[in-house]
C-alpha cells in the first residue's frame, strides 16, 4: 500500500510544502445535503459544506472531487504552525453531483481544507489575505463551512 504525507508550514504571508511522498488513499463517508440529518458519535465532530468551481464563466458545483482535512499543529506560543495532510489517514470525502461533502466522526481540532488531488492539482481554502483558512471543529458539533469556491474544474 502506498502512502503519502504533505506538510505545510504557516508563517506570516507564506505557505510552504516541506515534505511529500507518493501514493493515495481516501476513505469516503456518505455525502449529505443540507437537508440531511447528521449524526455524529459522542466526542466527535463533522465538517460539511459545498464546493463550487470558478474555473468557468459561471460558478458550477464541483462534483466527484476529493475534499480532505489537513490537521493543524502549533508551536507552544501559537506563532508558527504547520498543517499535515496524510493520504492514508487524513479525513476526507468525495463531493456529490451538486458539490456537497460531509466528513463525519472526526476528531475535534483545527483543520485546513485541501480540495483536489493530494499531490498535483489541488487548492487550499484560503483567507482573503492568501493565508490558509483554519476551520475549528468542536466536539459534539457539526461545522457547516457553507459554499466554498475554488478555481478547479471537473
URMOLIN-V802764 format. One record per residue. N is the residue number from 0. RES is the residue in one letter. SS is DSSP state (H for helix, E for strand, - for the rest). Layout:
# URMOLIN-V802764
n res ss
N RES SS
N RES SS
This chain:
# URMOLIN-V802764
n res ss
0 X -
1 X -
2 X -
3 X -
4 X E
5 X E
6 X E
7 X E
8 X E
9 X E
10 X E
11 X -
12 X -
13 X E
14 X E
15 X E
16 X E
17 X E
18 X E
19 X -
20 X -
21 X -
22 X -
23 X -
24 X -
25 X -
26 X -
27 X -
28 X -
29 X -
30 X -
31 X -
32 X -
33 X -
34 X -
35 X -
36 X -
37 X -
38 X -
39 X -
40 X -
41 X -
42 X -
43 X E
44 X E
45 X E
46 X E
47 X E
48 X E
49 X E
50 X E
51 X E
52 X E
53 X -
54 X -
55 X -
56 X -
57 X -
58 X -
59 X E
60 X E
61 X -
62 X -
63 X -
64 X -
65 X E
66 X E
67 X E
68 X E
69 X E
70 X E
71 X E
72 X E
73 X E
74 X -
75 X -
76 X -
77 X -
78 X -
79 X -
80 X E
81 X E
82 X E
83 X E
84 X E
85 X E
86 X -
87 X -
88 X -
89 X -
90 X -
91 X E
92 X E
93 X E
94 X -
95 X -
96 X -
97 X -
98 X -
99 X E
100 X E
101 X E
102 X E
103 X E
104 X E
105 X E
106 X E
107 X -
108 X E
109 X E
110 X E
111 X E
112 X E
113 X E
114 X E
115 X E
116 X -
117 X -
118 X -
119 X -
120 X -
121 X E
122 X E
123 X E
124 X -
125 X E
126 X -
127 X -
128 X -
129 X -
130 X -
131 X E
132 X -
133 X -
134 X E
135 X E
136 X E
137 X -
138 X -
139 X -
140 X -
141 X E
142 X E
143 X E
144 X E
145 X E
146 X E
147 X E
148 X E
149 X E
150 X -
151 X -
152 X -
153 X -
